[in-house]
Amino acid sequence: MNRPSMSTRAAVFGTAVLALSALSACASAPQGGSTPTAAGSAGTAYTWWDPYPQHDASSAWAKRVNTCGQQAGVTIERTAYDTTALTNQALLAGQEGNAPDVILLDNPAVSTLADAGMLTTMADFGLDTARFDKNLIAAGELDGKTYGIPIGANTLALYYNKKILDEAGVDPASIKDWASLNAALKKVKAAGKKPITFSAIGTEEGSFQFLPWFWGAGAQLTQLDSPQAVAALEQWTSWVKDGTAPNSVISNSQNTTWEEFLTGEFAFAENGTWQINSAGKADFPTGIVQIPGKDGGVAPTPTGGEFITVPVQKDTGRYSATKKILECMTTPEGLVETGTTFAYYIPSTADGQQAILAKEPGLKPWVGAVQSAKGRTSDNLGTKYPKISEAMWTAVQKSLSGSASPADALKEAQAQAQAKQATGG
C-alpha cells in the first residue's frame, strides 16, 4: 500500500476526523471524557490509549492492562478517551510523530489510521494472526495487510419477549427466514401487541442496524441500489407503513429502542450483545433469535468492538515489550476476561469462545451470531465505508419517512456514495 507523505497526511487526517465522528455508535458502554496523559514517556513506561473512560484506575479493566504490562516488564501509562476523541487524538498524534505504544480503536477506525501510514502491520510487528476468526479480523485489514487484532466482538440479534410470544402462539424457533418472521409479527399484531422495534436513526447506528437486513438479502455495500438492497429497505419500510414497527424507529437510537423494549410492550427488538445483563433483569422473560436471512439461514450482522493496534514508533526496539503486552491480552483466558469485563464481548478466537462458553453457556446464541458476523469495513472498503454508510442511512430515512420510494432513495444513495468517493468528500 502506498503511504501518504507527511504533507499529504494533514489533509488525510482532517478528512478522517470528520468521517469517523459518526462511527462510534456501537461501543460497549456509554463513554465520557478523561484527562489525557502525555505520550512518548521514556524508560520502561509504555503508553496505552483506549476508549473506556467508564473504567477508572481502580477497575478490573485497568488492573488487567497493568498486569499485562508487568508481565512484559514495563509500566503502562493508560489514558482513556471517549471513542470519537480517541480517534481524533490518535490522528493528531500520528501527524505529530508522538503516537502512543498501543491504541485500542473502534474497528471501523483501523483502516483510516492504517491508510494514513500510522500503524504497523501485524506481520511487520511479528504477531501471528492465524488463530483469530477470519470474519472478525477482516475489519482490521486493508489491501491484504492486517493492522490490528480484535480483543472481542459484539453484534446484533433479535431479543424477544417470551410472554408476548406465548400469548400470540409464536414459537421463536420457527423463525428461519423473512417469511416466517413476518408470519410471527402478524400473529403478535393480531393478538393486540406491538410486533417489533429497531433503530433507523440518521447516524451510524441506523446503518449498523440496517446492515443485517441489507446483507441478509444478499446486497453488497458497493452497490446500494441493487435489487437485493431494495428488497431489504422495502421490508423495513413496509413494517413502518403498516404499523408493525412504530414511527419512532426513524429517530430511535439503539438505547431508545431498548428502553421501548423494556416497557414490555414489544415482542421483538433488534439490539446488541451489550444488553445481555439488562435483558436478564427485565420484568418479563426474554430470549434471542439470530436475525434471519431473507431466504433462510443467519444474516451476517455487523461487528462492533475494538482492535488492539500498534502505532509506528521511531524506536523499533520498543516493539519487543509491546508484543508481549498484546500476547498477554489475547490469550484464551485473557480474551475471556476481557469479554466478561465488558458484559459481554465474545472472544475473537475459537479457543476463547469455547472458554467463555464453559463459564457462560447462555452465550451460545451470541457466539453463533459473532461467528457469522461481518466487519463494516470488510471487503477492502476501508476509508470508503463512512461515505457509503452516510448515503445508506440517508436513504433509509427518506424511505421510512415516505419522502422517497425504497428504490428511488437507494438510487440516489448510490450516486451520492460514488460522488463522495470520487471527490474524496
N, C-alpha and C positions, 0 to 999 in steps of 0.2 A: 504494500500500500504506500502510495506517495504521501509523505508527511508535509504539512504546510510549513513554510518558513516562519520565523518569529514575526516578521512584518505582516504576513498574511494571517497569522493566528489572531491578531487583535480583532479583525472583522469576524473570524470564526467564533471567537469567544462571545462577542456581543450578540451575534445572532443566536448562539446556543443558549445563552441565558434566557432570552425571550421564549425560545421554542420549548425549553424544558420546564418553564414555570408551571405548566399545566400537567406535568407527568408524575406528580407526587400523590395521586388520588388513592393509591392502593397500598399505602404503608400500613403497617400492622396496628398502629395505635395513634391517637391524636398526639400532636407534637407541638412543642413550644420552643422558644428561643433559649440560648445559653450564651455564656460569655466565653469567647474563644481564647485559647492559649496560643502562644507563638509557635509556629512550625520551625523545623530545622534545628532542634536542640542538639547540642554536641554530646560526645561521650557515649554512654550507654543508654541515653534517653531516646526512645523511639516515639514518633508522633503518630497518633491514631485518630481519625475523624470518623464519626458515624452519625446517623440521623435519628438517634434515640435520646433526646433530652429528657424524656419522661423517666429514664433510668439514670438516677444520680450516682454519685461516687460510692454510696453505701449499698447499691442494688446488686442483685445476683449477677446481672449482666456485666457490670463494671468489674466485679470480682473475677468473673470468668476471663475477661480481657486481660486483667492484671496477672492472672495465673499463667496464661499463655506467654506473657512477656517474661515472667520469672523462669518458665521452662526454657525460654530462648536465651536466658542470661542477660536480659535487658530490663529497663524500667519503661513502662508505657505511660506517655502523657496523652490522656484521652480528652478530646473535645467533641461535644455533641451540639449539632445544629439541627434545626428543622430541615426537612428534606430539600425544599427549594433553596434555602440559604446555603445548605451544604454544597449543592451542585454549583451554585454561583461562586461561592468561596473557592471551591476546587478549581474552577476555570480560571479565576484570577490568580490563584497560587501557581498554577501551571504556567500562566503567562509571565509571571514574575520570577519563575525559577526557584520557588521555595515551597514546593509541594511537600505534604507530609509523607511518612513512610507507608502508611496504609490508609485507604479510604473505603468505607462501605457505602456503595451507591445504589439508589433505586435502579432496578435493572434497565429501564429504558435510557438511562443517562450514560451507561457504559460506552455505547458506540459513539456518542458525541465526544466524550473525553478521549476515546481512542482515536477518532478521526482528527482530533486536534494535535495528535502526537504526544499526548501527555502520559499515556500508560504503557507499561512494559507488557509484552505478550507473556503468557504463562510458560510458553516454550523457552523463550529467552531467559525467563526468570528461573527456569529449571524445575517447574512444578508439573507433574503428570496429571492430566485432567481426565484420563480414560475411565476412571471409576464413577464419574458424575453422569447422571442421566442426560442423554444427548438432547432431549427436548427442553431440558431446563438450562443447560449450559449454553444452548444456542443463542440465548438473549445476550450473552457476553461475547459473541463472535462478530467479526467484521472482516470481510474479504478473506475468509478462510483462516483467520487467526483468532485465538482466544485471549481475551484481555481481562478475564476475571472469573471467579468461581462462585456459585450461589451458596450462601450459607443455609438456604432452605427456600421454600416457596409456599405461597398461599394462592388460592384461586377461588372460583365461584361454583356454586351449586344451587339447587332449589331447596330451601327449607320448607317444611310443611307443618301445618297444624293438624295433628292426628285426630283431635276431637272433631274438627270440621269435616275431615275426610271420612271418618267413620259415619258421621251423621248423613253425609251425602252418598254413602255407599261406594266410595272410591278406594281401591287398593293401590297404594303408591307403587307397588311392584309391577302394576300393569302399564306404567308409563315407559314406553320403549321408543317412541318417535313423536313427531309433532301431532299426528292424528290422534294418538292415544292420550297425549297431553290435553289436546283441545276437547276431547270427549270427557276427560276428568273435569276440566274447567266448566264445561256446560252443566255437568251434574252438580257442581258446587253452586253455580248460579241458580239452577232450578230449585235448589234447597234454600234459597234466600240468603246465601252468604257471598262474601266478596272473594272472587277467584284468585287474583294474583296482583302483586305489585313489584315494581323494579325501579331502577334509576335510569332515566333518559335525559338527565340534565345536560345542558350545553357546555360540558367540560370533558376532560379526560375520563372522568368517572362514567359519563354516558357512553363513551366509546368502549370502555372496559366492560360494561355490562351488555352492550350490544354484540360484542365480538363472538360470544358463544353461538348466537343465533346466525350471525354472518358466516362464521366458519362452519357451523353445523349444517348450513345449506350448501356448502361446497364453494363459497365465494373466496376470492383472494384479494388482499389489500392493494394489489397493483391494478385491480380493475373494479372500482367501486360501483360501476353501473352494469355489472353483468346480470344475467337473468337470475342467477343464484342469489346475488346481493339484493335484488329487487324482491325476491321471494321472502327473504328474511325481514326486510322492512315492511312488507305487506303484512307479515304475521304480527309484528308489534302494532302496526297502525290499526289493524282490524280489532285487536284487543281493546284499544282505546276507544275506537268508534262505537263498538257495541257494548261498552261498559264492563267488559271482562277485566280490564285494568282501569284504575282511576285516572282522571285527567292530571292529577298531581304528579304522575310519573315524569311529566315534562320538566318539572322543576325539582324533583326529588334528588337529593344526594343519597349516597348509599346509607348514611346514618339515618336520614329521614325515612327512607324505605324501611329500615329495620325498626324504627320506632312505630311505624304503621303496623308492621307485623306483630310486634309485641302487644298491641292492643287486643289481640285475639280475634280480630275481625276478618283476617285474610287467611285463605287456605294455603297460599304459596307466596314466598318472597325470594327473589334472587339476591343472594348475598354471599359473603365470603367466610373462609376458614376462621377469620378473626372474631367471628360471632359465636364460636362454639360454646364458650363459657356462658355467654349471655343467653343462648338458647336453652342451656341446661337449667337456668334459673327462671325461665318463663313460667307464667301461671297456667300453662297448658302443655301437654306432651308434644314434643317436636321430633322431627326426623329429617333426613335429607334424601333427595334423589339427584343423581347426576343429570345435568342438562342434556336432553336427548338431541341427537342429530335429526335433521328433517326426515330422513328415510330410515332412521334406526341407528343404533349404536350410540356411543357417547360423543357429544360435541366437544371439540377442542375448546378449552377455556383459557383465558389469558393468565399468565403467571404474574403474580406480584412478589415482592421480596427483594432483598438486597444482594449485591455481589461484593465480595472482597476483591479489591483491585490494588495494584502496586504502582504508584506513580514513578516515572523515570527519575532516578537520582544521579547527580553528578558523581557521587562517591558510590560506585557499584559494590564496594566492599560491604555496604550496609545490607545488601540483599540476603546474605547468609543468615543473619538473625531474623530478617523479615520472613524468609521461607519457613523457619522453624515456628514462627508465630502462626502463619497460615496453616501449617500442617497440624498444629495443636487445635486450631479452631475447627478443622474439618475431619477429625477422626469420627468414626461412627458414634462414639459416646459423646463427642463434642457437638455433633450435629443434633443429637437428641436433646442435649442440654440447652442448646440454642432454641430448638423447636418448642420445648416446654416453657422456656423463659418468655417467649413471645406469644404463647397461647393462641394459636399454635402455628408454627412453621413446620411444614413437612420436610424432613431431610432430603437432600438432593442426591443421595446415593442409595442403591438397593440395600446395602448393609445398614445404613442409617434408618431407612424406612422399616426394615424388619425389627430393628432395635426399639424404635418408638412404638411399634405395634405391640411388642411384648409388654410394654409399660401401659399403653393406652389402646386396647383392642378396638374401642369405639371409633378410632380414627380411620378404620379400614376404608370406608367410602371416600374419605378425603385423600388418602394415599392413592386410590384409584383415579380420582379426579386430577391429581397432580401428575400422575403418570401419563395421562392423555392430554395434558395442558400444552400450551404453546406460548413462546415469548412474543411480545408485541413487535419487537424489532427483528425477529427471526426472518428467514428467507433473505438475509443480507439487506434488509430495509434500512438498518442503521439510522442515520440522521434524516431519512425521508419520512420516518414514521410520524413525527409530530405534525407535519403538514398534511399527511393523509388522514390522521386521526381528527384534526380540526375540521377538515372537509366532511368527514363522515358524521361527526356529531352534529354538524350544522344541518346535514341532510335529514338526520333523524328528527331534529327539532321541527324542521319545515313540514315533514310528512305527518308527524303526530299532532301538530297544531292545525293541520288542514290547509296550510298555505301552498302546498305543492303535493302532487301525487308521489308515491314512492319512486316511480321510475324517473319522473322529472327531477325530483330532489337529488337522486343519485347521479343522474346525468350531469347536473350542474356541479355536484361534488367532485366527480372525476375530472372535469375540466379545471376546477379550482385547484385540485391537488397537482395536476400536471403543470399548470401555470406557475405555481409556487416552487415546484421542484426545478423548473426551467430557469426561473429568475433568482432562485436562492432566497426568496422572500418568505 
